[in-house]
Amino acid sequence: KRRGNPADYDTFLSNPINVKLVVDVSASMYRFGYDGRLERLLEATLMIMECFKGDKRFNLHITGHNGSSPTIDLVHPSMELDEATQLRVLESMVAHTQYTYAGDHTIEAIEVAVEESAPDTLVIAISDANLNRYDITLKDLKPLQSAKVHAHLIFIASLGDEAAALAKAVPNERAQCCMNTSDLPLIIKKIVTSALK
C-alpha cells in the first residue's frame, strides 16, 4: 500500500491554502428573507466555518458586503472558530442586513477580494442576485476569470431565472446557483477540489 510522504504533508502545512468567503449581508437579504435566502446564507457560512475550523491546511477569511460597504470583516484566520464565535459571526451578519443602507456592492466586493488576495487564494462569493435592479451583467463578472486566484460566485436567490441565465453564461463554471441548502456541501466540495488541481 502506497503511503504519503510526511515531508509532503509538512510542506502543505507550511503553505496553507487561503480561503476567502465573501457574503452578501445587504438589506435585500433581510427584506426578502421570506424566501429563505438569509437562512441559506447563514447555513452556508456556518457550514464553511465548521468545515475549516482547526484545519491547519487552510486560512479562512470571511468578509461581508452591503449597501454601506464592499468590505466588512467578519472572520480572519487567527480567530478560534468555537461555537460562541460562530454564533457572534452569524448574529453580526443578521444585524448588518437589518441596519444597512439600500444598495449593492457585489461587484466591488468581488473585485476587492480578488485584488487584495494572495496568489492562488480560493475566493467564494455568495450573492442574492438582484441583477437587473443593479444592472449587473456578464461583463461585470470578469474578475471571476482572474488567473491570480480561484474565484467563484454562488447565487442563493433569484428574481425569476435571471441568476440561472447569468450563471450559465459565465465561462469556466465560475458561477453557480444554489436554491437548496442541502446542495451547498457538494457545490463547495466541487469548488475546493477544482482549486486544488
Secondary structure, 3 states (H helix, E strand, C coil): CCCCCHHHHHHHHHCCEEEEEEEECCHHHHHCHHHCHHHHHHHHHHHHHHHHCCCCCEEEEEEEECCCCCCEEEECCCCCCCHHHHHHHHHHHHHHHHCCCCCCCHHHHHHHHHHHCCCCCEEEEEECCCCCCCCCCHHHHHHHHCCCCEEEEEECCCCCCHHHHHHHHCHHHCEEECCCHHHHHHHHHHHHHHHHC
